[in-house]
């Protein structure tokens, strides 16, 4: 077999592998249609009012922590049923003092070992202190937020409606952005969040499937925290999700509960963030695939040991299908497909060029690679455009900026994916993401949305 034949065989194999993966995840196209065409699930009002703890992990966040605590205290939910806890994690600023003055219960975590300087470890420290001083079981549920977040006034009331359903155990909410138009990088990071909402969160909720717990803006039942917060991977939210869905727990998405998050504003910071995600995702893939494969074929209720006198839950075929599909989606969310696309999209064409330079009779064929990039760019551009159309009533950005940024979002998406692969093969310490947008929740709502800018006459009643 000639070298040219070997290269052709490798190329055909890589192309076939990409097609197979594409077929396995083609259902996600259907998700996007559902998310685009249908409204989010709504929850009925409830007279039940549950007791909640709010957990915030903060490291050098004295610029934004007070605004978050203030937005929690402005909730239209009974204040005596909400307790705010902050872990000031290895801070060198005034985060602890600012949080206390704002009205939070603060625990300070001072100089932990480098390997334990992660969000999951900080939350574990916080949960164990809550257990010691208050008791985890004293609360029905625990909210988790990042220090840069801001909550809409009805946030906890809306989440409480969903919490009243005992069939579910953890919840996500609608993540909006408070600095969409600040920079090109923040706009890219923001559009990926909006795309996840309309293309994944909303449709999965409509189908009764469990989406992964986000790292912020989420609610979990207290039984998850009976033994601390053991999920300490760099992607602790995905680690939590794998643990939950593989044991048959289910999640819901509450779009009426809106909160605002700050996105990275420069390329260096977003690369730090995405590389951390890539590293954590790869480690989870190496460790958790067997667990998910078992959960995919054998429901947890049939595997676990039951306590004396405890009965097996009544079998519901629709619910079991939803659980298995949730496991399937979780499994593919940690598959490092970017490795395969890197080989096909960069390594293989580079090898083709080298062979063309070194072997006189070798014919270089870069057309498959070119078509691949054109296809990826077109799909990303279409996805981002549909995201803008679907979510423009929530976005706060100048329309001219959006038109300028839109064609470049697919390019940076491809760049970030490839660059983050470096994280898989290199040590990567956890580093905080700096935050600067010290707005109050009222300042956010004073800003015009994209819809209000485009249809100002209609929105103002003129």
Buried (B, 14 or more C-beta within 10 A) or exposed (E): EEEBEEBEEBBEEBBEBBEEBEEBBEEBEEBBEBBBEEEBBEBEEBEEBBBBBBBBBBBBBBBBBBBBBBBBBBBEBEEEBBBBBBBBBBBEBBBBEBBBEBEBBBBBBEEBEEEBBBBBBBBBBBBBBBBEEBEBEEBBBBBBBBBBBBBBBBBBBBBBBBBBBEEBBBBBBBBBBBBBBBBBBBBBBBBBBBBBBBBBBBBBBBBBBBBBBBBBBBBBBBEBBEEBBBBBBBBBBBBBBBBBBBBBBBBBBBBBBBBBBBBBBEBEBBBBBBBBBBBBBBBBBEEBBEBBEEBBEEBBBEEEEEEEEEEEEEEEEEBEEBBBBBBBBBBBBBBBBBEBBBBBBEEBBEBBEEBBEEBEEBEBBEEBBEEBBEEBBEEBBEBBEBBBEBBBEBBBBEBEBBEEBBEEBBBBBBEBBBBBBEBBEEEBEBEBBBBEBBBBBEEBEEBBBBBBBEEEEEBEEE
